[in-house]
Amino acid sequence: MINSLNDPTVNAVLQRLHAAAEANDPPLLSEAHRKTQHGLPLHADSEIAALLGEAYIPVPPDVGMLLYLLARGAGSNRVVEFGTSFGISTIYLAAAVRDHGGQRVISTEINPRKVERARRNIEETGFTEYVEIREGDALETLRAVNGPLDLVFLDGWKDLYLPVLKLLEPALRREALIVADDLDMYREAHKPFLEFIRNPSNGYASLEIPIGDRLALAVRTV
């Protein structure tokens, strides 16, 4: 059975990116947390946006492997990712889609520099044909996404998780998986999203997974 993550080229790209993130990100993330302005939407805070524009903000390797397992186990043909950054999580998802014989990961990123870097990283892995990166505001770039979607990974601005999910709901297949990252970061910003998926009347079953910066995993039940 094929596992593209074992490919030497793919493995080397991921190791390089994870190492670069570990060296680059800690001071930027620390300063971003310090500058958090309570009451101002995170995506509207220009100082935080500038700081995070230089950060990789990747999923750690164990979360990347979990994404691969979930996407592949769900038989994912079409995946949407909110928050490409430099393309690390995109690579894990694209590997799963490729290995399943699926179609595409549609990822969105508002920072043009990150889009350029992500495309180069993904090209280096050989996964370009399995990835479409849409540059711009996710509430616009994801407005026209054809379903059925098998998995959605939320890893962009935390206060946009719920608006993005609601935007994508018409395209979700029944039993689609929703994975949301970084629950331990900007806890207040996550509250509307978590309250929504925890309410069974909204059509989800969910739980939290304590790996990385904590994940929420939900399945569409209607």
C-alpha positions as CSV (number, residue, x, y, z in Angstrom):
1,M,0.0,0.0,0.0
2,I,1.4,3.4,-1.0
3,N,2.3,6.0,1.6
4,S,3.7,9.0,-0.1
5,L,5.0,10.4,3.2
6,N,7.7,7.7,3.0
7,D,9.0,9.0,-0.3
8,P,12.5,10.3,0.4
9,T,11.9,13.6,-1.4
10,V,8.6,14.3,0.4
11,N,10.1,13.3,3.8
12,A,13.1,15.6,3.2
13,V,10.9,18.6,2.3
14,L,8.8,18.1,5.5
15,Q,11.9,17.7,7.7
16,R,13.4,20.8,6.3
17,L,10.2,22.8,6.8
18,H,9.6,21.6,10.3
19,A,13.2,22.4,11.3
20,A,12.9,25.9,9.8
21,A,9.6,26.5,11.7
22,E,11.2,25.4,15.0
23,A,14.0,27.9,14.5
24,N,11.9,30.8,13.2
25,D,8.6,30.8,14.9
26,P,9.0,31.0,18.7
27,P,9.9,34.7,19.1
28,L,7.3,35.7,16.5
29,L,4.5,33.8,18.2
30,S,5.5,35.1,21.6
31,E,5.3,38.7,20.4
32,A,2.0,38.1,18.6
33,H,0.5,36.8,21.8
34,R,1.8,39.8,23.7
35,K,0.2,42.2,21.2
36,T,-3.2,40.5,21.2
37,Q,-5.8,43.3,21.6
38,H,-8.8,41.9,23.3
39,G,-12.1,42.9,21.6
40,L,-10.4,43.4,18.2
41,P,-11.0,40.5,15.7
42,L,-7.7,38.7,15.2
43,H,-7.9,38.9,11.4
44,A,-8.3,42.7,11.7
45,D,-5.3,43.3,13.9
46,S,-2.6,44.6,11.5
47,E,0.3,44.2,14.0
48,I,-0.5,40.5,14.6
49,A,-1.1,39.9,10.9
50,A,2.4,41.4,10.1
51,L,4.1,39.2,12.7
52,L,2.4,36.0,11.7
53,G,3.0,36.8,8.1
54,E,6.7,35.8,8.8
55,A,5.8,32.7,10.8
56,Y,5.4,29.2,9.4
57,I,2.8,28.3,12.1
58,P,2.9,24.6,11.0
59,V,1.2,21.6,12.4
60,P,3.7,19.5,14.2
61,P,4.6,16.1,12.7
62,D,2.2,14.1,14.8
63,V,-0.7,16.3,13.8
64,G,0.4,16.1,10.2
65,M,0.3,12.3,10.4
66,L,-3.1,12.5,12.0
67,L,-4.3,14.6,9.1
68,Y,-2.9,12.1,6.7
69,L,-4.6,9.2,8.5
70,L,-8.0,11.0,8.8
71,A,-8.0,12.1,5.2
72,R,-6.9,8.8,3.8
73,G,-9.2,6.8,6.2
74,A,-12.2,8.9,5.1
75,G,-11.4,8.1,1.5
76,S,-11.0,11.8,0.8
77,N,-11.4,12.9,-2.8
78,R,-11.9,16.6,-2.1
79,V,-10.4,18.4,0.9
80,V,-10.6,22.1,1.9
81,E,-7.9,23.7,4.0
82,F,-8.4,27.2,5.6
83,G,-4.9,28.6,6.1
84,T,-2.1,27.3,3.8
85,S,0.8,29.2,5.4
86,F,4.0,27.7,3.9
87,G,2.2,24.5,2.8
88,I,3.2,22.0,5.5
89,S,-0.2,20.7,6.4
90,T,-1.2,21.0,2.8
91,I,1.5,18.4,1.9
92,Y,0.2,15.9,4.5
93,L,-3.3,16.3,3.1
94,A,-2.2,16.1,-0.5
95,A,-0.3,12.9,0.2
96,A,-3.5,11.4,1.5
97,V,-5.6,12.5,-1.4
98,R,-2.9,11.2,-3.9
99,D,-2.6,7.9,-2.1
100,H,-6.3,7.4,-2.1
101,G,-6.6,8.2,-5.8
102,G,-8.6,11.4,-5.0
103,Q,-8.9,14.7,-6.7
104,R,-7.7,17.8,-4.9
105,V,-6.9,19.8,-1.8
106,I,-8.3,23.3,-2.1
107,S,-6.4,25.5,0.2
108,T,-6.7,29.3,0.8
109,E,-4.2,31.8,2.1
110,I,-4.4,35.6,2.3
111,N,-0.7,36.4,2.4
112,P,0.8,36.5,-1.2
113,R,4.3,35.8,0.1
114,K,3.1,32.7,1.8
115,V,1.2,31.6,-1.3
116,E,4.4,31.8,-3.3
117,R,6.5,29.9,-0.8
118,A,3.8,27.2,-0.3
119,R,3.5,26.6,-4.1
120,R,7.3,26.1,-4.3
121,N,7.3,23.7,-1.4
122,I,4.4,21.7,-2.8
123,E,6.0,21.6,-6.2
124,E,9.2,20.2,-4.6
125,T,7.1,17.3,-3.3
126,G,5.6,16.6,-6.7
127,F,2.0,17.1,-5.4
128,T,1.2,20.2,-7.5
129,E,-1.5,18.5,-9.5
130,Y,-3.3,17.6,-6.3
131,V,-3.3,21.1,-4.8
132,E,-5.1,24.3,-5.7
133,I,-4.2,27.3,-3.6
134,R,-6.6,30.2,-3.7
135,E,-5.1,33.5,-2.8
136,G,-7.2,36.0,-0.8
137,D,-9.8,36.3,1.9
138,A,-11.2,32.9,2.7
139,L,-14.7,34.2,2.9
140,E,-14.4,35.1,-0.8
141,T,-12.0,32.4,-2.1
142,L,-14.1,29.6,-0.6
143,R,-17.5,31.0,-1.7
144,A,-17.6,28.8,-4.8
145,V,-16.4,25.4,-3.8
146,N,-18.0,22.4,-5.4
147,G,-18.8,19.4,-3.2
148,P,-19.0,16.9,-2.0
149,L,-16.3,17.7,0.5
150,D,-14.9,14.9,2.6
151,L,-12.7,16.8,5.0
152,V,-12.2,20.4,6.1
153,F,-9.1,21.5,8.0
154,L,-9.4,24.9,9.8
155,D,-6.1,26.4,10.6
156,G,-6.3,30.1,9.7
157,W,-7.6,33.1,11.7
158,K,-9.3,31.6,14.7
159,D,-12.3,34.0,14.8
160,L,-13.1,33.0,11.2
161,Y,-13.5,29.2,11.9
162,L,-17.2,29.4,12.3
163,P,-17.9,31.7,9.3
164,V,-15.8,29.5,7.1
165,L,-17.5,26.3,8.3
166,K,-20.9,27.8,7.7
167,L,-19.8,29.0,4.2
168,L,-18.7,25.4,3.3
169,E,-21.7,23.6,4.9
170,P,-23.7,23.3,1.7
171,A,-20.8,21.4,0.1
172,L,-20.2,19.0,3.0
173,R,-21.1,15.4,2.4
174,R,-22.8,13.5,5.2
175,E,-20.1,12.2,7.6
176,A,-17.6,14.7,6.4
177,L,-14.8,15.4,8.9
178,I,-14.0,18.8,10.3
179,V,-10.6,19.3,11.9
180,A,-9.8,22.6,13.7
181,D,-6.4,23.3,15.0
182,D,-4.9,25.5,17.8
183,L,-7.6,25.4,20.4
184,D,-5.1,26.3,23.0
185,M,-4.3,29.6,21.2
186,Y,-6.6,32.6,21.4
187,R,-9.2,30.6,23.4
188,E,-11.8,33.4,23.3
189,A,-11.8,33.5,19.6
190,H,-12.6,29.8,19.4
191,K,-15.7,29.9,21.6
192,P,-18.4,30.6,18.9
193,F,-17.0,27.7,16.7
194,L,-16.8,25.3,19.6
195,E,-20.2,26.1,20.9
196,F,-21.6,25.5,17.4
197,I,-20.1,22.1,16.8
198,R,-20.9,20.9,20.4
199,N,-24.6,21.6,19.9
200,P,-26.1,18.4,18.3
201,S,-28.9,20.4,16.8
202,N,-26.4,21.9,14.4
203,G,-25.6,18.6,12.9
204,Y,-22.3,17.6,14.3
205,A,-20.7,15.2,16.8
206,S,-17.4,16.3,18.1
207,L,-14.6,15.8,20.6
208,E,-11.2,17.4,21.4
209,I,-7.9,15.7,20.8
210,P,-5.0,16.8,23.1
211,I,-2.1,16.7,20.6
212,G,-0.2,19.7,19.2
213,D,-2.0,22.8,20.3
214,R,-5.2,20.8,20.8
215,L,-7.6,19.8,18.0
216,A,-11.3,19.7,17.6
217,L,-12.6,16.8,15.5
218,A,-16.2,16.8,14.3
219,V,-18.3,14.7,11.9
220,R,-21.2,16.0,10.0
221,T,-24.2,13.9,11.1
222,V,-27.0,15.2,8.8
